[in-house]
Amino acid sequence: MGRLKARAREASESNQKNEHRSICLHSFSDLSHVSAATFMYLLKDCYFYGTHKATAKFRILQQQVKRALNNAPQPGPFTYIVQCMYIIPLLGQSHAEGFSHMLISSLRHLKSVESVQKDFIDAKCLAARLVLDILASVVPHEERILVKLLETFDIELKDMAHAFCGSELGDEDLAAAREHLKQHVQYFMKSESYVSAVALMTRFSIQCCDESFLIKLIGSKQYKAAEEWAAFMGKEMIILIIQKYLDVKMLKSANELVKQYDLAEEFPDVNYLYKESSLKKLAEKGCWDVAEVRAKKDTKLMEYLGISCYGSWLYGEG
């Protein structure tokens, strides 16, 4: 008797899950009358009712969200997602970043769709308002989500100024918006949130740091942020970061920057040093054939490889 009750309960729970999944999929098939709040509630329930592991559930749901955004969300997909971003923190902190990432990344394929361009333009100011609310801690989102919003909605200083000042914009409004954002940059720097600080500085042309900031970035191993900030500051800072990379033997990164910014004249030996270093690593692993192919036709490198080979043999004999 107990087994029959257990089976009946399992069957009932299974039916409830299937019924709920059907309701969600039906709602996702036409978003024209589904509010952002309802959409997020259904999305959360789909996640919790799902039987797959977390990563698989997020992947499946992201595909559903991508399809749903083509099904007439009002007034448009970009505005709709901004509305959702205000609701996500209310669903609980544990999954807020995951859901936020899912929604924002689901917009990428729509950026080139002609029919939603008006909504994209209209949503930029709303997204800028959301950014201000996140910066003011009114809407709690992770800094990584803040950076993704800036990138996805391609938010410019004029959008931030419009959200900050409203109405018609003058030069003084742009200056006021930049000064306001500068305060947040300084806060991020004090809290060592360097990626967020660099994102604001480079996007809104805020110059408030010297080369000591670059040294901090490299010291904290925020290399991508360091390169972005150096590029924003110009040639002098790019040369400095290459030199710093050379000082700590980051030859591959130094060589890539030399190539990217056409600085072979300033650093004539970097390419050779990088190749030499690569050959040394291959030799240490015993990959002599690969090393020989890499050194092809370069007499100097072949000589270096020969010396390395002899040294390795001599060391082995000893």
C-alpha positions, 0 to 999 in steps of 0.5 A, a space after each residue: 500500500 505504501 509503495 502505491 501511495 509513493 508511486 501515485 505521489 511521484 506520478 502527481 509530481 511528474 504531471 505537475 512538472 509537465 503541466 508547468 513546463 507546458 504553461 511556460 513554453 506556451 507563454 514563451 511562444 507569444 510574449 505580446 501579453 506577458 509582462 516582464 515580471 511574469 516572464 521572470 517568474 516563469 523562467 525561474 520556475 522552469 529552472 527549479 522544476 528542471 531535472 538536469 544539472 545547473 549548467 545544462 538547465 541554463 543552456 536549455 533555458 537560454 535557447 528558450 529565451 532566444 526563441 521567446 525574444 522573437 515572439 513579440 515582447 512588448 514594446 521590444 526585446 531590448 526594452 523588455 530585457 531592461 525591465 527584466 533586469 530590474 526584476 531579477 534581484 527580487 528573485 534571490 541573490 543565488 541565481 541573479 548573476 546567472 539569469 542576468 548573464 542569460 538574458 543579456 547574452 540572448 540579445 546578441 543575435 538581435 543586434 543586427 536585426 533591422 526590425 528591432 533597431 528602433 527598440 534598441 535605440 529607445 532601450 539605450 536610455 533605459 539601460 543607462 538609467 539601469 546602470 546609474 541605479 546599479 552604480 547607486 546600489 538601488 538595483 543590486 547587480 554584480 559588477 560583471 553584469 554592469 560591464 555587460 550592460 554597457 557593452 551590449 547596449 553600446 551605452 555612450 556618454 550622451 545616453 548617461 547624460 540623458 538618464 542623469 540630467 534628462 531633457 535637452 542636453 548641453 555641454 554642461 550636462 555631458 560634463 556633469 555626467 562625466 564628473 558623476 561617473 568619475 566619482 564611481 571610477 574612483 570608488 572602484 579604484 579604492 575597492 580594487 574593482 579595476 575591471 569596472 573602473 577601466 570599463 567606465 574610463 575607456 567607454 566614457 573617456 574619463 582620464 583620472 589616472 597616471 602610470 601608477 594605475 597601470 602598474 597596479 593593474 599589472 601587479 594584480 594580474 589584470 592584464 586585459 584591463 591593463 591593455 585596454 587602459 593603455 590603449 585608451 591612454 595612447 602610445 606612451 602608455 602602450 610602450 610602458 606596458 610592453 616594457 613592463 611585460 618584458 621586465 617580467 618575461 611576458 614575452 608572448 604578450 609583449 610580442 602581441 602588443 608590438 605587432 598590434 600597435 606596429 612598434 617594431 621600431 621601438 622594440 626591434 628585439 622582442 619578436 626574436 626574444 619571443 621566438 627564442 623563448 618558445 624554442 626553449 620551452 619546446 626543447 625543455 619538453 623534448 619536442 626537438 622536431 617541432 622546435 626545428 620546424 619553428 626555427 626553419 630558415 632562421 640561422 640565428 634561431 637554428 644556432 640557438 636550437 643547436 646550442 640548446 640541444 648540445 646543452 641538453 645532451 651534455 646535461 643528460 650525460 652528466 
